[in-house]
Amino acid sequence: MTRSWVPGAAGSSYDVTNLPYGIFSQPGDQPRVGVRIGDYLVDLAPLAAQEMVDGGHVFNRPTLNDFMSLGPTAWEHVRRWLIDTLSDERERDVVEPFLVPLGEVRLHLPIEVADYVDFYCSIEHASNVGRIFRPDDEPLKPNWRHLPVGYHGRAGTVVVSGTPIIRPRGQRRPAGEDATPAFGPSQRLDIEAEMGFVVGAGSELGSSVTTADFADHVFGVTLVNDWSARDIQAWEYVPLGPFLGKSFATSISAWITPLAALNAARVDLPGQDPEPLPYLQAQEPAGLDIAIEVEINGEVVSRPPYSSMYWSPAQMLAHMTVNGASLRTGDLFASGTVSGRERETRGSLLELSWGGQEPFEVAGDKRTFLQDGDKVVLRATAPGPGGSRIGLGEVRGRIEPAR
């Protein structure tokens, strides 16, 4: 397996088998594109200029959008160049002047988000939520096994990891059908551990993208925490679905991992019954074996497995465009909460506390939903070549009081 000469990178979760992209800045400089290798970042703009890389000017931009818009041939060309350069000891003198320790940079939102769509693709999560909210009804609605359910979110409130999360305010109704709604800070602030997929190459309005064309359009993946105000959501979502309970903040990792880095993580879906309609049929292996970890105030409370997801990202994309909706560079679509069968694999506090009825422990305290001052960290890893693991970054957020 190819390894990097960069100090500390060889055998780490950020070796040349990974190479995620991000946007960074140093004091006095404008944000620009970098790629992570070990605990360093490669300043791509000056390196590409020195190496005369075609299209290298796109690395001197404050988002990844210009690079992503070049399409899959350019993505593969740059990745091959980076792997060769960062693994060939003879290139060391050329590259070392452009290596920057991560501790010396500030990381920014890596993409300019064009549109944001959030799906609902974990059968365990959807079943749990159905049982919590509709205990006397079937947990899954009749359409759930036939199509990936989703809703449009708010692109302008997608924020980078580390951004403080201000507790949202809104209408919420106390228990009881005749209770009068009240206005105030959410009392049931929640997390949702998800994976996000970033569109690089767009599509024409009126056309659709097949499951087979997924890799021609999707540049890479990012870890997502889709913060949710459950009490606001419960009062507002009928009949049109999520709105203010979801739109106040969605945090993503500062790193976008290229799809090519996940070749060793591909697994078959757990099984779909009934068989999807032809436009949703995907060639296996269509799933991804990604391990997610949820930490609150330094304590791991859950480990959701992305391999259990019912609908694949290729099926999400196909359904999102089957009506002719176009794709744009920077579109972000997320998987919905990732949850497994066991309690310790549930990806939201709504499920961990079973609607607030079954508190769980954090550092010895009984908890249900998030409190002001809580620090939430999501992390994710995936299999790499030769039994290695690659890191998919982390998403951090600290809860601040409502304003």
C-alpha positions in Angstrom: 0.0 0.0 0.0 1.3 3.4 -1.0 2.4 5.6 2.0 3.4 9.2 2.4 6.8 10.6 3.3 5.2 13.5 5.2 6.2 13.1 8.9 3.5 11.2 10.9 1.3 10.6 7.9 2.3 7.0 7.0 -0.2 4.5 8.4 -2.4 7.3 9.9 -6.0 7.8 9.1 -4.9 10.8 6.9 -2.3 9.0 4.7 -2.3 9.4 0.8 -5.2 6.9 0.7 -7.4 9.7 2.1 -6.5 13.3 1.1 -9.6 15.3 2.0 -10.0 18.8 0.8 -10.7 21.9 2.9 -10.5 25.7 3.0 -8.0 27.3 5.3 -6.4 30.7 6.0 -3.5 32.0 8.0 -3.3 35.4 9.7 -3.3 38.1 7.0 -4.1 35.7 4.2 -7.3 35.1 2.2 -9.0 31.6 2.5 -7.9 29.1 -0.1 -7.8 25.4 -0.9 -5.7 22.9 1.0 -5.5 19.1 1.3 -4.9 17.3 4.5 -2.0 14.8 4.9 -1.4 13.6 8.4 -1.4 16.5 10.8 -0.4 18.9 8.0 -2.1 20.7 5.2 -0.7 21.2 1.7 -1.2 24.8 0.4 -2.3 23.8 -3.1 -2.4 27.1 -4.9 1.4 27.8 -4.9 2.4 24.2 -5.2 0.1 23.7 -8.3 1.6 26.9 -9.8 5.1 25.7 -9.3 4.3 22.3 -10.7 2.3 23.8 -13.6 -0.8 21.8 -12.8 -3.6 22.4 -15.4 -6.4 24.4 -13.8 -4.4 25.0 -10.6 -5.7 28.5 -10.4 -8.9 27.1 -8.8 -7.0 26.4 -5.6 -6.7 30.1 -4.9 -10.4 30.4 -4.2 -12.3 30.7 -0.9 -14.4 27.6 -1.6 -14.0 24.2 -3.3 -16.8 25.0 -5.8 -14.6 26.1 -8.7 -12.4 23.0 -8.4 -15.5 20.7 -8.0 -17.1 22.2 -11.1 -14.2 21.0 -13.3 -15.7 17.5 -13.1 -14.6 13.9 -12.5 -11.7 13.8 -15.0 -10.0 16.8 -13.2 -10.8 15.3 -9.8 -9.0 12.1 -10.7 -6.1 13.9 -12.3 -5.4 16.1 -9.2 -5.8 13.1 -6.9 -3.3 11.1 -8.9 -0.9 14.0 -8.9 -1.2 14.4 -5.1 -0.8 10.7 -4.3 2.4 10.6 -6.5 3.8 13.8 -5.1 3.1 13.0 -1.5 4.4 9.4 -1.6 7.5 10.0 -3.8 10.5 11.0 -1.5 12.1 12.7 -4.5 9.3 15.3 -4.4 9.9 16.2 -0.8 12.1 19.3 -1.4 9.4 20.7 -3.7 6.5 20.1 -1.4 7.9 20.8 2.1 7.8 24.6 1.7 4.0 24.3 1.2 3.3 22.1 4.2 1.5 23.9 7.0 0.8 22.4 10.4 -2.9 22.2 11.1 -2.5 23.9 14.4 -1.4 27.1 12.5 -4.4 27.5 10.3 -8.1 28.4 10.6 -10.5 26.1 8.8 -13.6 27.5 7.0 -16.8 26.2 5.5 -15.4 24.2 2.6 -18.2 24.7 0.0 -20.6 27.4 -1.0 -23.8 25.5 -0.4 -26.2 25.8 -3.4 -29.1 23.8 -2.2 -29.5 21.5 0.8 -31.7 18.4 0.9 -32.1 16.2 4.0 -33.2 12.6 3.6 -34.7 10.1 6.0 -33.0 6.9 4.9 -32.4 4.8 8.0 -35.1 2.2 8.5 -34.2 1.9 12.2 -34.4 5.6 12.7 -37.6 6.0 10.8 -39.1 3.1 12.7 -38.0 4.4 16.1 -39.4 7.9 15.4 -42.7 6.3 14.1 -43.1 4.3 17.3 -42.3 7.3 19.5 -44.7 9.7 17.8 -47.3 7.3 16.6 -47.3 4.4 19.1 -50.8 3.2 18.0 -50.0 3.3 14.3 -47.6 1.5 11.9 -44.1 3.0 12.4 -43.4 3.4 8.7 -45.7 5.3 6.3 -46.7 3.3 3.2 -44.4 5.2 0.9 -41.2 4.7 3.0 -40.0 1.5 1.5 -40.8 2.7 -2.1 -38.7 5.9 -2.2 -36.1 7.9 -0.2 -38.2 10.4 1.8 -36.6 13.9 2.0 -37.2 17.6 2.5 -35.5 20.8 1.4 -33.5 22.5 4.1 -31.9 25.9 4.4 -28.6 26.3 2.6 -27.8 29.6 4.3 -27.6 28.0 7.8 -25.1 25.2 6.9 -22.1 26.0 9.1 -18.6 24.6 9.5 -17.5 22.5 12.5 -16.8 24.5 15.6 -19.5 27.1 15.0 -21.4 27.7 18.2 -25.1 26.6 18.1 -27.5 29.1 19.5 -30.6 27.5 21.1 -33.5 28.3 18.7 -36.8 29.9 19.8 -40.2 29.1 18.4 -43.7 27.9 19.0 -44.1 24.7 21.0 -47.2 23.1 22.5 -47.2 21.4 25.9 -48.7 17.9 26.1 -52.4 17.7 25.6 -54.5 18.2 22.5 -56.2 21.3 23.9 -53.1 23.0 25.2 -52.4 26.5 23.9 -49.0 26.9 22.1 -46.3 28.9 23.8 -43.3 30.8 22.5 -39.8 30.5 23.8 -36.5 28.6 23.6 -36.6 25.0 22.5 -36.6 22.6 25.5 -35.8 19.5 23.3 -32.7 20.5 21.4 -31.3 17.4 19.6 -28.6 16.2 17.3 -28.7 14.0 14.2 -25.6 12.1 13.2 -25.6 12.0 9.4 -23.4 11.7 6.3 -23.6 14.3 3.6 -22.8 14.1 -0.1 -21.5 17.1 -2.1 -22.3 17.6 -5.7 -19.5 18.8 -7.9 -20.8 18.5 -11.5 -24.3 19.9 -12.1 -27.0 18.6 -14.5 -29.5 20.3 -16.8 -33.0 21.3 -15.8 -35.4 18.7 -17.1 -32.9 15.9 -17.1 -32.4 13.2 -14.4 -29.3 11.5 -13.0 -29.3 7.7 -12.8 -27.9 5.7 -10.0 -25.1 4.5 -12.4 -24.1 8.2 -12.9 -23.7 8.9 -9.2 -19.8 9.2 -9.3 -20.0 11.6 -12.3 -21.8 14.2 -10.2 -20.9 13.6 -6.6 -17.4 14.9 -5.6 -17.2 13.6 -2.0 -18.7 13.1 1.4 -18.7 15.0 4.7 -19.9 14.4 8.2 -23.1 16.2 9.2 -24.8 17.1 12.4 -28.4 18.3 11.6 -29.4 20.0 14.8 -33.1 19.6 15.6 -35.5 21.4 17.9 -37.9 18.5 18.6 -40.6 20.5 20.4 -40.8 23.1 17.6 -40.7 20.3 15.0 -43.5 18.3 16.6 -45.9 21.3 16.6 -45.1 22.6 13.1 -44.5 19.6 10.9 -48.1 18.7 10.0 -49.0 18.9 7.2 -45.9 20.0 5.3 -43.0 18.6 7.2 -39.9 20.1 8.9 -39.4 23.8 8.9 -38.1 26.0 11.8 -37.3 23.0 14.0 -34.5 22.1 11.5 -33.5 25.3 9.7 -31.6 27.1 12.4 -28.3 25.3 11.9 -26.7 22.3 10.2 -23.0 21.6 10.9 -20.6 19.9 8.5 -17.0 18.9 8.8 -14.3 21.2 7.5 -13.1 18.4 5.3 -14.7 16.9 2.1 -13.4 13.4 1.5 -13.3 12.4 -2.2 -15.5 9.5 -3.3 -12.4 7.8 -4.6 -11.0 7.5 -1.1 -14.0 5.3 -0.1 -13.6 2.5 -2.6 -12.6 0.0 0.1 -15.7 1.1 2.2 -18.3 -0.1 -0.3 -20.7 -2.7 0.9 -24.0 -4.2 -0.2 -27.2 -2.7 1.1 -28.9 -4.6 3.9 -31.8 -5.5 1.6 -34.8 -3.7 0.1 -38.3 -5.2 0.1 -40.2 -4.6 -2.1 -37.8 -4.2 -5.0 -37.4 -0.5 -5.9 -38.8 0.8 -9.1 -36.3 0.6 -12.1 -35.0 4.2 -11.7 -34.1 3.5 -8.1 -32.3 0.2 -8.7 -28.6 0.5 -7.9 -25.8 -1.9 -8.7 -24.2 -3.4 -5.6 -22.2 -2.6 -3.6 -24.2 0.5 -3.2 -23.8 1.1 0.6 -20.9 2.5 2.6 -19.3 1.0 5.7 -18.8 4.1 7.8 -18.5 4.1 11.6 -19.8 7.2 13.3 -19.2 8.2 16.9 -21.3 10.6 19.0 -19.6 12.3 21.9 -21.3 14.6 24.5 -19.1 16.5 27.0 -16.2 14.1 26.3 -18.2 10.9 26.7 -19.2 8.6 23.8 -22.9 8.0 23.9 -23.5 6.3 20.6 -21.8 4.6 17.6 -24.2 4.6 14.7 -23.3 2.3 11.7 -23.8 3.8 8.2 -23.7 0.3 6.8 -27.2 -0.3 8.1 -28.8 2.5 5.9 -31.7 1.2 3.8 -31.4 3.7 0.9 -28.0 4.3 -0.8 -26.6 7.8 -1.7 -27.0 6.9 -5.4 -30.7 6.2 -4.9 -31.1 9.5 -3.0 -29.5 11.4 -5.9 -31.6 9.5 -8.5 -34.8 10.2 -6.7 -33.9 13.9 -6.1 -33.5 14.5 -9.8 -36.1 12.0 -11.4 -38.6 14.8 -11.8 -36.1 16.9 -13.8 -34.8 19.0 -10.9 -31.3 20.2 -11.8 -28.1 19.8 -9.8 -25.7 22.7 -9.1 -22.1 22.7 -7.9 -22.2 22.9 -4.2 -25.5 21.1 -3.7 -25.5 19.2 -0.4 -27.7 16.2 0.4 -27.6 14.4 3.7 -28.6 10.9 4.6 -30.9 11.6 7.5 -30.1 10.3 11.0 -28.0 7.1 11.0 -29.2 4.6 13.6 -28.7 0.9 14.2 -30.8 -1.7 15.9 -29.3 -1.5 19.4 -29.8 1.5 21.7 -26.1 2.3 21.8 -26.2 2.8 18.0 -29.0 5.3 17.8 -28.0 8.6 16.1 -30.3 11.1 17.9 -31.1 11.9 21.5 -34.8 11.6 20.6 -34.1 7.9 20.2 -31.6 7.4 22.9 -34.0 8.9 25.4 -37.1 7.4 23.7 -38.8 10.7 23.4 -37.5 11.9 26.7 -39.1 9.0 28.6 -35.9 7.0 29.2 -33.0 9.2 30.2 -29.4 8.1 29.4 -26.2 8.9 31.3 -23.6 11.5 30.4 -20.7 11.6 33.0 -23.1 10.3 35.7 -25.9 12.7 34.9 -29.3 11.6 33.7 -30.0 13.3 30.3 -32.7 13.5 27.7 -31.9 16.5 25.4 -29.1 19.0 25.1 -28.4 21.6 27.7 -26.7 25.0 27.3 -23.0 24.6 27.5 -23.0 21.0 26.1 -20.2 20.2 23.7 -21.1 17.7 21.0 -18.6 16.0 18.7 -19.3 13.6 15.9 -16.4 11.6 14.3 -16.4 9.1 11.5 -14.0 6.6 10.0 -14.2 4.1 7.1 -12.2 1.2 5.8 -9.2 2.0 3.6 -6.9 -0.2 1.4 -5.1 -3.1 3.0 -7.1 -3.1 6.3 -6.3 0.6 7.1 -8.8 3.2 8.3 -9.4 6.6 6.8 -10.7 9.6 8.9 -13.7 11.5 7.7 -13.1 14.5 10.0 -15.2 15.6 12.9 -18.1 18.0 13.6 -18.0 20.0 16.8 -20.6 22.3 18.2 -21.2 24.0 21.6 -24.8 24.9 22.7 -25.2 28.5 23.6 -28.3 30.1 25.3 -31.1 31.4 23.2 -30.9 35.1 22.4 
